[in-house]
Amino acid sequence: MTVVKICGTTSLEDALLAAEAGANLLGFVLYPPSPRYVAPEQAARIVDALHRAVPHPPHCVGVFVNVCAAEVENFLTNSFFDYAQLHGDEDESWLSALGGQAFKAIRPSTPAQALEYSARLALPHSAPGPHLLLDAYTPHVYGGTGQQADWQSAAAVARNVDHLLLAGGLTPDNVAAAIQTVRPWGVDVASGVEERPGVKNPQRLRAFLDAVHRC
């Protein structure tokens, strides 16, 4: 079954909604310029309450942009995230430093760049969680734009990366086609299931999960 990551979680209500609908991963954006930013202390409270309320909660992912590796490692070691998503300009040295708990998000501008980035930055086959996330290319913006990724480039990457998360412009209406075209390990959505940035629409979120599960 295709893994589903609901990103841009900012409230316990939305975290519980995603868990109830069947999400496997929840993303929390710790990048202050993002409209989906959540402070680390608030994210900690949400995750703690989620773990108290749900017997088998989704894995929680901290989304970081150009935060030093030591600070990310501190979050992973001493707090509440299962994985770290590196969504900035980080290179492979960061992945080595973080010991397989961090995975890279890439925003390739060409098919050749998608293959080059994936060959260099995907985690090894033995890593348990996501190995790589492929998002849409938008100059000077670190994701969350709602722009659709290049599915043909993503499909080429998916043939070589076991646990590829596909992001970028996914909605309840197009996610089935995306899965059929790309064959990713998982899909990642934020704006496609929102009322407004950081606030989920329950009907759209459930429809998204239903569309994935029907595939």
Rosetta blueprint (number, residue, H / E / L):
1 M L
2 T L
3 V E
4 V E
5 K E
6 I E
7 C L
8 G L
9 T L
10 T L
11 S L
12 L H
13 E H
14 D H
15 A H
16 L H
17 L H
18 A H
19 A H
20 E H
21 A H
22 G L
23 A L
24 N L
25 L E
26 L E
27 G E
28 F E
29 V E
30 L L
31 Y L
32 P L
33 P L
34 S L
35 P L
36 R L
37 Y E
38 V L
39 A L
40 P H
41 E H
42 Q H
43 A H
44 A H
45 R H
46 I H
47 V H
48 D H
49 A H
50 L H
51 H H
52 R H
53 A H
54 V L
55 P L
56 H L
57 P L
58 P L
59 H E
60 C E
61 V E
62 G E
63 V E
64 F E
65 V L
66 N L
67 V L
68 C L
69 A H
70 A H
71 E H
72 V H
73 E H
74 N H
75 F H
76 L H
77 T H
78 N H
79 S L
80 F L
81 F L
82 D L
83 Y E
84 A E
85 Q E
86 L E
87 H L
88 G L
89 D L
90 E L
91 D L
92 E H
93 S H
94 W H
95 L H
96 S H
97 A H
98 L L
99 G L
100 G L
101 Q L
102 A E
103 F E
104 K E
105 A E
106 I E
107 R L
108 P L
109 S L
110 T L
111 P H
112 A H
113 Q H
114 A H
115 L H
116 E H
117 Y H
118 S H
119 A H
120 R H
121 L H
122 A L
123 L L
124 P L
125 H L
126 S L
127 A L
128 P L
129 G L
130 P L
131 H L
132 L E
133 L E
134 L E
135 D L
136 A L
137 Y L
138 T L
139 P L
140 H L
141 V L
142 Y L
143 G L
144 G L
145 T L
146 G L
147 Q L
148 Q L
149 A L
150 D L
151 W H
152 Q H
153 S H
154 A H
155 A H
156 A H
157 V H
158 A H
159 R L
160 N L
161 V L
162 D L
163 H L
164 L E
165 L E
166 L E
167 A L
168 G L
169 G L
170 L L
171 T L
172 P L
173 D L
174 N L
175 V H
176 A H
177 A H
178 A H
179 I H
180 Q H
181 T H
182 V H
183 R L
184 P L
185 W L
186 G E
187 V E
188 D E
189 V E
190 A L
191 S H
192 G H
193 V H
194 E E
195 E E
196 R E
197 P L
198 G L
199 V E
200 K E
201 N L
202 P H
203 Q H
204 R H
205 L H
206 R H
207 A H
208 F H
209 L H
210 D H
211 A H
212 V H
213 H H
214 R H
215 C L
